[in-house]
Amino acid sequence: MAQKFANGRWVQEGFLDNRVPGTVVGRVVFAGIGAVDFFLRGDFKTDIAGNVIRFRNSRFEEEDMAAHVLADMENPQLGTVYLISFDPHPNLMPHPYVEWFSQKGEHYRFELSVGEAWIVQAAELAMIDQESQKIRASLTNLVFKPPLVDSDRKEI
């Protein structure tokens, strides 16, 4: 079962950047644990692909239970995008939806209300560019490990 972050209440705000094809980097602030950096393999769904999104949750609640439940969540979050979209399903009202799997196989998702996420416009990008570049530089080697070469293999 996916960790739903108390039906989204434990997600405060953040940004996700998909401007480099095949990768999503960003930072999300959660109740109880604070800011978590993200570096995921994959892309946003076509409705927002290649963009930077920001979000702010009007239903956010800082609850004591959040720190207990989220204490084992890895920081940074490294893994694979499952679905990131503003229109995740044809039978549902369009709304921001973020779902991923961590490298350890943990399944996470959160949904926000309509209007609580937006595509970042040029005026806002400068601030996010610096953060995205720092996250990408510090986590690339953890996500994309170089292949094992013969000289790295140990004899038994």
SEVEX-255547 format. One record per atom (N, C-alpha, C, CB): x, z, y; residue number from 0. Coordinates in steps of 0.001 Angstrom, whole numbers, plus 524288, in hexadecimal, padded with zeros to 5 digits. Each point is the difference from the previous one (the first is absolute). Glycine has a CB too. Layout:
N
X|Z|Y|NUM $
...
END
This chain:
156
80342|80000|7FB5E|0 $
7FCBE|80000|804A2|0 $
80371|80000|804E4|0 $
7F8D9|804C1|7FB19|0 $
80575|7F897|808D2|1 $
80309|7FF98|804D3|1 $
7FF50|804D8|80363|1 $
7FF16|7F647|7FFAD|1 $
80527|80B56|802D4|2 $
7FFB3|80420|803EA|2 $
7FD66|7FDA5|804CC|2 $
8082A|804AB|7FC8A|2 $
7F363|7FD84|804FD|3 $
7FCF8|7FDCA|8044A|3 $
800A3|80310|80513|3 $
7F9AA|7FCBA|7F972|3 $
809B9|80723|806B0|4 $
8010F|802EF|804C4|4 $
7FB05|80242|8025A|4 $
807B2|7FA46|8019D|4 $
7F54B|80885|7FB0C|5 $
7FB31|8029A|801AD|5 $
7FC57|7FC1C|802A4|5 $
804E7|80874|80118|5 $
7FA4A|7F31E|7FC4C|6 $
7FCB8|7FBCD|8021A|6 $
801CE|7FE35|80562|6 $
7F88C|80393|7FAE9|6 $
80C8E|7FC60|805DD|7 $
80247|7FE03|804D4|7 $
800CC|8040E|80439|7 $
7FBE6|7F7C5|7FDDA|7 $
801DB|80CDE|8019A|8 $
8006B|803FC|8041F|8 $
80599|801CD|800E7|8 $
7F70B|802E0|7FDBE|8 $
80C58|7FCB4|7FE59|9 $
80557|801F5|8007E|9 $
803CB|7FBEB|80207|9 $
7FE15|80611|7F8CD|9 $
7FFFD|7F571|808C7|10 $
80331|7FBEE|8026A|10 $
7FEF2|8002F|805DE|10 $
7FFD0|7FA3B|7F7C8|10 $
8043E|806E2|80B46|11 $
7FF3D|80086|805A0|11 $
800A5|7FAD4|802DE|11 $
80323|80922|7FF51|11 $
80183|7F47D|80030|12 $
8012A|7FB35|802CF|12 $
804D4|7FD7F|7FDB8|12 $
7FBE7|8038D|80821|12 $
80552|7F7BC|7F9B9|13 $
804C5|7FD7E|7FE45|13 $
80023|7FA40|80145|13 $
8008A|8067E|7F907|13 $
8036D|7F6F0|804C4|14 $
80085|7FA57|80085|14 $
8023D|7FDD8|7FAF0|14 $
80149|800AC|809D2|14 $
7FD7F|7FA6C|7F518|15 $
80235|7FD1A|7FB99|15 $
8016A|7FA93|801F5|15 $
7FAAA|80523|7F94F|15 $
809E8|7F8F9|8051F|16 $
80238|7FB2D|8020E|16 $
80109|7FC38|7FB7C|16 $
80413|804E5|8079D|16 $
7F95E|7F684|7F888|17 $
80090|7FC02|7FBEB|17 $
80258|7FAF9|80232|17 $
7F858|803DD|7FB46|17 $
80AE5|7FC8E|808D3|18 $
80236|7FB4D|8025D|18 $
8045E|7FD90|7FCCC|18 $
7FDA1|803AF|80889|18 $
804AE|7FF33|7F3D7|19 $
803DD|7FDCA|7FC70|19 $
7FD1A|7FEFB|7FAE3|19 $
807CE|804CC|8044F|19 $
7F78B|7F62F|7FA3F|20 $
7FCF9|7FEC5|7FB4D|20 $
80202|802F2|7FB30|20 $
7FE22|7F72F|803CA|20 $
7FE29|80AD9|7F93B|21 $
8014C|802C9|7FB37|21 $
80123|805C1|800A6|21 $
8035C|7F7C7|7FCED|21 $
7FC5A|80A34|807F3|22 $
80102|8058C|800E7|22 $
7FC3D|8022F|80418|22 $
80976|7FEA9|7FDA6|22 $
7F55A|8064B|801B0|23 $
7FCF7|802FA|803D2|23 $
80307|80509|80107|23 $
7F733|7FC1F|7FCF8|23 $
80A29|804C5|807FA|24 $
80281|804E7|8018D|24 $
7FC81|802AE|803F6|24 $
80916|7FC5F|7FE55|24 $
7F796|808B7|8022D|25 $
7FCD6|802C9|803D2|25 $
8009D|805D7|7FF98|25 $
7F9C2|7F8BF|7FFCA|25 $
802C0|809E7|802F6|26 $
7FFF7|805B3|8001B|26 $
7FA57|801BD|8006B|26 $
80909|80079|80438|26 $
7F58C|80352|7F87D|27 $
7FABD|8022B|80002|27 $
8007C|805EC|8007C|27 $
7FC6A|7F87D|7FA74|27 $
80049|809CC|808E1|28 $
7FFF1|805AA|800B6|28 $
7FB73|8023E|7FCDE|28 $
80416|7FF40|8090F|28 $
7FD41|80465|7F367|29 $
7FC2F|80280|7FC95|29 $
7FF66|805C2|8016D|29 $
80239|7F9AC|7F8D0|29 $
7F92F|80873|80632|30 $
7FF1D|8059C|800AC|30 $
80395|802FD|7FC54|30 $
7F69B|7FE75|802A5|30 $
80B5E|805EB|7FF2A|31 $
80306|8037B|7FCA8|31 $
805A0|7FE7F|7FF0E|31 $
7F7D0|801EB|7FBF7|31 $
8098C|7F8FE|8045C|32 $
80569|7FE6F|7FEE9|32 $
80280|7FCE6|80473|32 $
7FDAD|7FFE5|7F69C|32 $
7FF42|7FE36|80D07|33 $
80225|7FD34|8047A|33 $
80115|7FA47|7FEEF|33 $
803D1|8084B|802CE|33 $
8001D|7F599|7FFDF|34 $
8013A|7FA68|7FFCA|34 $
802C0|7FE8D|7FAEF|34 $
800A4|7FFE7|809B8|34 $
7FD9D|7FBC9|7F3F3|35 $
80250|7FDE3|7FB3A|35 $
80156|7FA4B|80105|35 $
7FADE|8064A|7FA2B|35 $
80A14|7F846|804F3|36 $
80198|7FA8B|8008B|36 $
7FE76|7FCF7|7FB1E|36 $
8077F|8029D|805DC|36 $
7F750|7F85A|7FAE8|37 $
7FE50|7FC88|7FBCF|37 $
80381|7FB3C|7FFBE|37 $
7F6CC|8031D|80108|37 $
80A74|7FB35|7FA3B|38 $
80265|7FAEC|7FF11|38 $
7FDB6|7FE14|7FADE|38 $
80881|8023A|804F5|38 $
7F3E8|7FA1B|7FB6E|39 $
7FD35|7FDF9|7FB79|39 $
80136|7FA3F|7FF40|39 $
7F8E3|80696|8015A|39 $
80773|7F7BE|7F9C4|40 $
8006E|7FA6F|7FED1|40 $
7FA83|7FDC0|7FFFA|40 $
80853|80146|7FAA9|40 $
7F71C|7FA07|80789|41 $
7FAE9|7FD79|8002A|41 $
7FE79|7FEA2|80586|41 $
7FD69|804D5|7F80B|41 $
7FDD3|7F967|80888|42 $
7FDFF|7FE38|80510|42 $
7FA85|80202|800E6|42 $
8058D|7F805|7FF6F|42 $
7F8DE|807DE|8058A|43 $
7FA8B|800FB|80157|43 $
7FCB3|7FB8D|7FDCA|43 $
8028E|804F4|80847|43 $
7F860|7FC0F|7F72B|44 $
7FC5C|7FBD5|7FE8B|44 $
7FFDB|7FC02|80473|44 $
7FA85|8063B|7FA65|44 $
803DC|7F4FC|80474|45 $
80060|7FBB2|803C4|45 $
7FD5D|80107|8053D|45 $
80057|7FA32|7F870|45 $
7FBC7|80944|807CF|46 $
7FD53|800EE|804F8|46 $
8038B|80269|80426|46 $
7F7D1|80118|7FAFA|46 $
80C5E|80196|80357|47 $
8039E|8026D|803C2|47 $
805BE|7FEF1|7FEA7|47 $
7F950|806F4|80190|47 $
807B1|7F5B4|7FA9A|48 $
80554|7FEF5|7FE2B|48 $
803A3|7FE6D|80478|48 $
7FC4C|7FD4B|7F763|48 $
8088B|804A5|80863|49 $
803FA|7FE90|803D3|49 $
7FF9C|802E2|8051F|49 $
8001F|7F77B|7FBE8|49 $
7FCB0|80C88|80457|50 $
7FF30|802F1|804D5|50 $
801D3|805A4|7FF7A|50 $
7F86E|7FA3C|80212|50 $
80751|80880|8024A|51 $
800C0|805A0|8002A|51 $
7FAA7|8024F|80130|51 $
8099A|7FF60|80303|51 $
7F4EC|804A8|7FA0A|52 $
7FB15|802B1|80127|52 $
8012A|805A4|80177|52 $
7FB09|7FA1D|7F9CB|52 $
801B7|807FA|8097B|53 $
8001F|8058E|8015D|53 $
7FAB0|80236|7FEC2|53 $
806C7|7FEB0|80721|53 $
7F919|80666|7F80F|54 $
7FB07|80285|7FEE7|54 $
80013|805A7|801DD|54 $
7FEAF|7FA17|7F849|54 $
7FCA9|807CB|808F5|55 $
7FF30|8056C|801A6|55 $
7FAB4|801A3|7FDD8|55 $
8058E|7FEFF|80858|55 $
7FA58|80534|7F4C9|56 $
7FB68|801B9|7FD1F|56 $
7FCEB|80416|8030F|56 $
804AE|7FE1B|7F7A5|56 $
7F692|800A0|809D3|57 $
7FCB0|803A7|802E3|57 $
7FE05|8046F|7FC8C|57 $
7FD62|7F8B0|805DA|57 $
802E8|806A8|7F508|58 $
7FE29|80411|7FC59|58 $
80469|80389|7FE18|58 $
7F8EE|7F9EF|7FD39|58 $
80BC6|80586|8050D|59 $
8047E|8030F|7FE43|59 $
7FEE8|805D8|80048|59 $
805E3|7F8D3|802FF|59 $
7FBC5|809FB|7F8DC|60 $
7FF98|805AE|7FFD2|60 $
8050F|8023D|7FDED|60 $
7F647|7FF84|7FEAD|60 $
80C09|80400|80447|61 $
804B3|802CD|7FE47|61 $
7FE15|804A9|7FCDD|61 $
80583|7FD1A|807EC|61 $
7FACB|80280|7F2F4|62 $
7FDFE|80415|7FC8E|62 $
80478|8026D|7FCEA|62 $
7F758|7FB5B|7FF59|62 $
8084E|809B0|7FFA1|63 $
803F7|802B0|7FCE2|63 $
8006C|7FDA0|7FA8C|63 $
7FE50|80837|8050F|63 $
7FD53|7F620|7F8CC|64 $
7FFEE|7FDC1|7FAC2|64 $
8035D|7FB0D|7FFBC|64 $
7F6FF|803B6|7FE9D|64 $
8096D|7F960|805A8|65 $
802FD|7FB1F|80007|65 $
805AF|800F8|7FE8E|65 $
7F9FD|7FC68|806D0|65 $
80863|807A1|7FB61|66 $
80581|80121|7FED9|66 $
800BA|80124|7FA33|66 $
8013A|80384|80918|66 $
7FB17|7FF1E|7F493|67 $
80057|8013B|7FA69|67 $
7FF66|7FB1D|7FCA5|67 $
7FC6D|808E6|801DC|67 $
7FFA6|7F3EE|7FF4F|68 $
7FEDF|7FB5A|7FCDE|68 $
80432|7FBCE|800B5|68 $
7F671|801FA|800BF|68 $
80B87|7FD62|80402|69 $
803B3|7FBCD|80126|69 $
805BA|8019F|7FF83|69 $
7F94F|7FC60|805E3|69 $
807B1|8086A|7F88C|70 $
80562|801FF|7FFC0|70 $
80390|7FCB3|7FC88|70 $
7FC69|808E0|8017E|70 $
80179|7F4C1|7FA6A|71 $
80339|7FCE5|7FC65|71 $
80086|7FA4F|801A3|71 $
7FD35|805F1|7F8F1|71 $
80055|7F884|80B44|72 $
8004B|7FA8F|801B5|72 $
80594|7FECA|801CE|72 $
7F66A|8001D|802AB|72 $
80BCD|7FB9E|7FB4C|73 $
80558|7FE9D|80161|73 $
8004E|7FE57|805BA|73 $
801BA|7FD45|7F6B2|73 $
80299|80432|80BC3|74 $
80107|7FE4C|8055D|74 $
805B9|7FE69|80030|74 $
7F8FD|80608|803F8|74 $
80805|7F4F7|7FC7C|75 $
7FC82|7FBBC|80186|75 $
7FCB3|7FE06|7FB67|75 $
8067A|7FD7B|806E0|75 $
7F57A|7FF93|7FA72|76 $
7FCC7|7FD62|7FC24|76 $
8024D|7FA9D|7FEFD|76 $
7F7EC|80500|802DB|76 $
809FD|7FA3B|7F864|77 $
80223|7FB00|7FE58|77 $
7FC8A|7FE08|7FBA0|77 $
80953|80271|80297|77 $
7F573|7F88F|7FD73|78 $
7FCA8|7FE0D|7FBD2|78 $
7FE12|7FA84|800F9|78 $
7FD5E|80909|7FE4E|78 $
7FDB4|7F612|80035|79 $
7FDB6|7FACB|8001B|79 $
7FA98|8001F|80274|79 $
8051F|7FD9B|7F80B|79 $
7F9E6|7FEB3|80B63|80 $
7FAC9|7FF5E|8024B|80 $
7FC34|7FE73|7FBB6|80 $
803D3|7FD64|808C3|80 $
7F7B4|8050C|7F728|81 $
7FBC2|7FE27|7FCAC|81 $
7FC2F|7FCDC|8035D|81 $
800FC|807D1|7F9DD|81 $
7FD36|7FA8A|80A89|82 $
7FC80|7FD40|80390|82 $
8002D|802A9|80550|82 $
7FA26|7FD36|7F884|82 $
80730|7FFD3|80B80|83 $
7FFB7|801D7|80567|83 $
7FD0B|7FBD7|802FC|83 $
80892|80533|7FF75|83 $
7F2E7|7FC58|802B9|84 $
7FC82|7FC2F|8025D|84 $
7FC44|8029C|803CB|84 $
800B0|7FA78|7F804|84 $
7FD25|8026A|80B80|85 $
7FBAD|801CD|8034A|85 $
7FAC9|7FE48|7FDAE|85 $
805CD|7FF9D|807F5|85 $
7FA60|7FD2E|7F3F8|86 $
7FB4F|7FE0A|7FD63|86 $
8010A|7FFDF|7FA1D|86 $
7FD68|7FA90|807FA|86 $
802AB|80A13|7F582|87 $
801EF|80055|7FAA7|87 $
7FC7B|7FDD9|7FBB3|87 $
80498|8078D|80325|87 $
7F661|7F80C|7FDCE|88 $
7FC7E|7FE65|7FBC6|88 $
7FB4A|7FD24|8023A|88 $
802EE|807A2|7FA89|88 $
7FBA3|7F3E5|80321|89 $
7FBAF|7FCEA|80224|89 $
7FAB0|802C5|7FFEB|89 $
804E4|7F83B|7FD1D|89 $
7FA79|80BB4|7FF8F|90 $
7FAFC|802B9|7FFB3|90 $
7FFCB|804EE|80356|90 $
7FF0C|7FC76|7F715|90 $
80517|80495|80BD5|91 $
80030|804A1|80359|91 $
8008B|7FE69|805B5|91 $
80400|80531|7F8B1|91 $
7FA47|7FE3B|80ABD|92 $
800C3|7FF32|8059C|92 $
805DF|80001|80118|92 $
7F740|80453|80236|92 $
80ACC|7F7FA|800D8|93 $
805A0|7FFFB|8013A|93 $
801B5|80539|80267|93 $
7FF9B|7F63E|80162|93 $
804C7|80BB1|7FCCC|94 $
80240|804E3|801EE|94 $
805B9|80047|7FE40|94 $
7F71A|80497|7FFB7|94 $
80C31|7FE5C|80314|95 $
80583|80076|7FE88|95 $
8009E|802C0|7FAB7|95 $
8026B|8003C|80988|95 $
800D0|7FD67|7F324|96 $
800C9|801F2|7FAAF|96 $
805C1|7FF61|7FE9F|96 $
7F6B0|7FDA9|7FD5D|96 $
80BBA|8068B|800B2|97 $
80587|7FFF8|7FE9B|97 $
8008B|8025C|7FA8A|97 $
802D3|800BC|80992|97 $
7FF67|7FC3B|7F2CA|98 $
800AF|801D2|7FAA5|98 $
80548|7FE28|7FDF7|98 $
7F63B|7FFDC|7FE79|98 $
80CA5|803B7|7FEEC|99 $
80529|7FEB8|7FE01|99 $
80144|80359|7FB39|99 $
802E4|7FD69|8090C|99 $
80147|800F0|7F42D|100 $
80233|802F6|7FBA6|100 $
8058B|80180|8017E|100 $
7FA58|7FB49|7F947|100 $
80711|809A2|805D6|101 $
80559|801B1|80106|101 $
8038A|7FE22|7FB92|101 $
7FCC0|807EB|80506|101 $
80862|7F85B|7FBD3|102 $
803B4|7FE87|7FBE6|102 $
7FF63|80373|7FB2D|102 $
80638|7FCE3|806DF|102 $
7F7D2|807CA|7F9DB|103 $
7FF31|80391|7FB96|103 $
7FAB7|7FF16|7FD59|103 $
805AD|80698|8047F|103 $
7F775|7F576|7FD5A|104 $
7FB08|7FEA8|7FD91|104 $
7FB4E|802ED|8021E|104 $
8050C|7FE01|7F840|104 $
7FBA9|80514|80BDB|105 $
7FB92|802B1|80266|105 $
7FCAD|7FC00|802EF|105 $
80537|80870|800D1|105 $
7F5B7|7F845|7FF03|106 $
7FC46|7FC5A|80257|106 $
7FD82|802AA|804B8|106 $
7FE39|7FB93|7F739|106 $
80240|80203|80D4E|107 $
7FE07|8023F|804DD|107 $
7FC86|7FC1B|802D7|107 $
80803|80596|800B4|107 $
7F42C|7FC80|80237|108 $
7FCDB|7FCA8|8035E|108 $
7FD50|80341|8042B|108 $
7FEA4|7F9B1|7F8A0|108 $
80055|803BB|80BCE|109 $
7FCA7|80260|803F4|109 $
7FCF1|7FBBA|802B6|109 $
8064A|8077B|8014A|109 $
7F524|7FA08|8007D|110 $
7FC85|7FC81|802D7|110 $
7FECB|80282|8053A|110 $
7FC18|7FC5C|7F7A0|110 $
80347|8006C|80C53|111 $
7FEA6|801DE|8052F|111 $
7FAE9|7FD73|801BA|111 $
80987|80168|80237|111 $
7F437|800A7|801E5|112 $
7FB30|7FDC9|80218|112 $
8012B|7FB16|80320|112 $
7FBF8|808EC|8004A|112 $
8001D|7F3DE|8003D|113 $
80073|7FB30|8031B|113 $
80205|8015F|80571|113 $
7F89B|7FBBA|7FAEB|113 $
80B2A|80143|806FB|114 $
80211|800C1|80548|114 $
8046F|803E9|80062|114 $
7F74E|7FDC8|8031F|114 $
80A17|804DC|7F894|115 $
80424|803E4|8003C|115 $
8055F|7FDC1|7FEC0|115 $
7F96E|806A0|7FD8E|115 $
806CC|7F43F|80192|116 $
804FC|7FD4F|7FF40|116 $
7FFC7|7FAE1|80304|116 $
80165|80424|7F708|116 $
80317|7FA1E|80ABC|117 $
80030|7FB3F|80314|117 $
8053D|7FD47|7FF2F|117 $
7F9DE|803ED|806A4|117 $
80624|7F6FA|7FA56|118 $
804D7|7FCFC|7FFE3|118 $
802D2|80105|80524|118 $
7FC1C|7F8F6|7FA06|118 $
808DD|80869|805A1|119 $
8031B|8014C|8049A|119 $
8011B|7FB0C|80314|119 $
8040E|807B4|7FB5C|119 $
7FB18|7F897|809AA|120 $
80109|7FBA5|80382|120 $
80593|80056|80223|120 $
7F670|7FF99|8025F|120 $
80B5E|7FC41|80001|121 $
8056A|7FF82|801C8|121 $
801C8|8049C|8035B|121 $
7FEDD|7F662|7FFB3|121 $
7FDCA|80B99|803B3|122 $
80186|8043A|80383|122 $
80185|804FA|7FD0F|122 $
7FA11|7FC33|806B4|122 $
803AF|804BA|7F4C2|123 $
8011B|804AD|7FCF0|123 $
80485|7FF4B|7FC26|123 $
7F6A7|80252|800ED|123 $
80AE1|7F8D7|7FE11|124 $
803C0|7FEEF|7FBDB|124 $
80570|8023A|800F5|124 $
7FAFC|7F811|7FE47|124 $
806C6|8083F|80689|125 $
8054F|801D5|8011F|125 $
800ED|8056F|7FDCB|125 $
80013|7FA93|80814|125 $
7FC37|808F1|7F890|126 $
8008D|80550|7FE13|126 $
8002C|80010|7F9FF|126 $
7FB4F|8035D|80806|126 $
80168|7F98F|7F58C|127 $
7FFBF|7FFE4|7FA50|127 $
804B2|7FD26|7FDB2|127 $
7F63C|80043|80080|127 $
80BCB|7FBC6|80236|128 $
8048A|7FD16|7FE0D|128 $
80488|8039C|7FEA7|128 $
7FD3C|7F861|80561|128 $
80408|80B35|7FE0D|129 $
80466|80390|7FF12|129 $
7FF10|8034E|7FB26|129 $
801D2|8003F|8099B|129 $
7F981|801D9|7F5E3|130 $
7FECD|8034A|7FB78|130 $
8000D|7FCD2|7FAF9|130 $
7FAA1|805D6|805B8|130 $
8030D|7F583|7FA5E|131 $
7FFF9|7FCA1|7FB5D|131 $
8058C|7FEA9|7FE50|131 $
7F75D|7FC50|802C3|131 $
80BF7|8025E|800FE|132 $
80566|7FE9A|7FEBF|132 $
802F3|804A0|7FDA9|132 $
7FFDF|7F96B|8073B|132 $
7FF4F|80B44|7FAD5|133 $
80297|804A7|7FDE7|133 $
7FE3C|80106|7FA69|133 $
800A2|803C6|8090B|133 $
7FA49|7FBE3|7F60A|134 $
7FDEF|800F5|7FABF|134 $
8021C|7FBE9|7FC3A|134 $
7F7D7|80407|803CB|134 $
807E5|7F711|7FDBD|135 $
801DE|7FBC1|7FCA5|135 $
805D2|800B9|7FEBB|135 $
7F942|7F9EB|803F1|135 $
809E7|8074F|7FFFF|136 $
805A0|800A6|7FF2F|136 $
80135|804A6|7FC73|136 $
80190|7FC0A|808CB|136 $
7FBA0|80832|7F7DA|137 $
8013E|804AB|7FCF1|137 $
7FDE3|7FFD5|7FA6D|137 $
80002|804E7|8084A|137 $
7FC09|7F7E9|7F6AC|138 $
7FD86|80024|7FAD8|138 $
8009C|7FB0A|7FCBA|138 $
7F9C5|8060B|803EF|138 $
8083A|7F5BF|7FE47|139 $
8006E|7FB10|7FD1D|139 $
802DF|800AE|7FAD4|139 $
7FFEE|7FB3E|8087E|139 $
80471|80777|7F784|140 $
8030D|80099|7FB2D|140 $
7FD2F|8033A|7FBE0|140 $
80807|7FF46|80557|140 $
7F44A|803FD|7FC38|141 $
7FD03|8030D|7FC37|141 $
7FBAE|7FCC1|7FD80|141 $
801FD|8080F|8051F|141 $
7FBF1|7F438|7FDD0|142 $
7FBB4|7FCC0|7FE0F|142 $
8020D|7FB4C|7FD07|142 $
7FA7A|802E6|8077D|142 $
8097C|7FAA5|7FA9E|143 $
8023C|7FB57|7FDA3|143 $
80578|80132|7FE0D|143 $
7FAA0|7FA3C|805DD|143 $
805A8|80870|7F5BD|144 $
8050C|80169|7FDC4|144 $
802AE|7FB18|7FE04|144 $
7FCAE|808F5|7FD87|144 $
8086A|7F68D|8037A|145 $
802C7|7FB5E|7FE0F|145 $
7FFFE|7FFF4|7FA0B|145 $
805B2|7FFE9|8080E|145 $
7FA55|7FB7D|7F5A5|146 $
80005|7FFBD|7FA46|146 $
80504|80250|7FDC7|146 $
7FA58|7F802|80061|146 $
8052E|80A0F|7FAF6|147 $
80473|8023C|7FD45|147 $
803C4|7FB9D|7FE7E|147 $
7FA6F|8077F|7FC9C|147 $
80A88|7F92F|8049B|148 $
803F2|7FC1F|7FE7E|148 $
80349|80238|7FB9A|148 $
8003A|7FC3A|80922|148 $
80283|80067|7F411|149 $
80302|801B5|7FB75|149 $
803C6|80474|8014D|149 $
7FF3D|7F6F9|7FC74|149 $
80325|808F0|80820|150 $
803D3|80415|80156|150 $
7FD5E|8054C|800BD|150 $
8059F|7F937|8043E|150 $
7F51C|806D5|7FC92|151 $
7FD25|804EB|800AB|151 $
7FE77|8026A|7FAC4|151 $
7FCAA|7FCB2|8088B|151 $
803A1|80054|7F356|152 $
7FE3C|801F0|7FADD|152 $
8043F|80374|7FDA6|152 $
7FA6D|7F7EA|7FE93|152 $
803CE|80C33|7FF14|153 $
803A4|80399|7FD87|153 $
7FFFE|7FF1E|7FA26|153 $
7FE9D|80697|80722|153 $
805F0|7F9D9|7F69B|154 $
80052|7FF84|7FA5E|154 $
7FEA1|80527|7FD80|154 $
806CF|7F90F|800CC|154 $
7F6AE|80697|7FABB|155 $
7FE79|804C6|7FD3C|155 $
803AB|800D9|7FB83|155 $
7F6A4|7FEDD|80289|155 $
END
